[in-house]
Amino acid sequence: MENGKIFIPDKEIVWNRIRGVVWAKGRIPHPYSRAVLYRVAGIAASVALVLGASVALWLAHVTAASGGSAGIQRNIVIAPPGHKTQVVLPDSTVVWLNAGSRLSYDCLYNTKARMVELEGEGCFDVRSNPGLPFTVHAGNVDVKALGTTFNIKAYSDEDEVNVALIDGSVQLLAAADCRLLATLRPNQLGVVEKDESGKCRVVDCDAELEAVWRFNKLKFENVPVAPMMKKLERWYGVHIRVVNVPPERTYRLTVKTETLTELLRLINKLTPIEYEIDGEEVTVRYK
């Protein structure tokens, strides 16, 4: 499943592959017609889908056995590097997951509580329920809301947790002791340090810009090289090594459907660079 769509094998493609294998052996067995092989291909595709579902159930079982409340299964949704996905929770809350992110919640969600855990980046459109506040546990921060839309960036390899409020209102709480850190208004960004101090600062922002990735595009407004390349790494599912970075260089550009090569060519027009792509390893060298 990718971007909320179920993969359905193309039987014509399967037939052509089967025919190619048989022809490679020099003959086509007469008793098996194309219709019969289509049926075989359909059965094989069904088995593949069942196996995929079994893997998902196995992951949930392992999670229940290894952590969380005793005997309570946890559901896990993962967006691997280079991919984004969307999930609708049991209360109709919609969550978009950015590349390299993981969302989990237990099977009692929306009964006594609405609590989810996030690693990475997610945008939440929360269904209002005054009786059950919605809480996202992200690193050392708990984000509490009733009905609102907000973006959280909490990647494990970054030093801060960022929460941008698009509409409504949210509270930022210290996960360790439930201490109130800040209450955000729309177009405010809460930045919480991950160190022992857990310092929180609130600044104005364009919250829609912070969450524009959920519409399958990235937009950079005067962004330095290092944070831009970090986002591009996750976007394309690669590792980017940058050499001779000009410290003062910033970029204003939008990424939509461009391939990595097309984007690097565009950057080269803005700032002369040399680049090399070797599988998932990318080197960018400023001239």
ZIQUI-V499748 format. One line per field, one symbol per residue. burial: 1 if it has 16 or more other C-alpha atoms within 10 Angstrom, else 0. A space follows every 10 residues. Layout:
BEGIN
burial->???
END
This chain:
BEGIN
burial->0000000000 1001100100 0000000000 0000001100 1100100000 0000001001 1011000000 0111111111 1011111010 0011111111 1111110011 0001111111 1111111100 0011111111 1111111111 1111100001 1111111011 1111100000 1101111111 1111000101 0100101101 1011000111 0001110110 0111101111 1000000001 1000100001 0011100100 0010100000 0101000
END
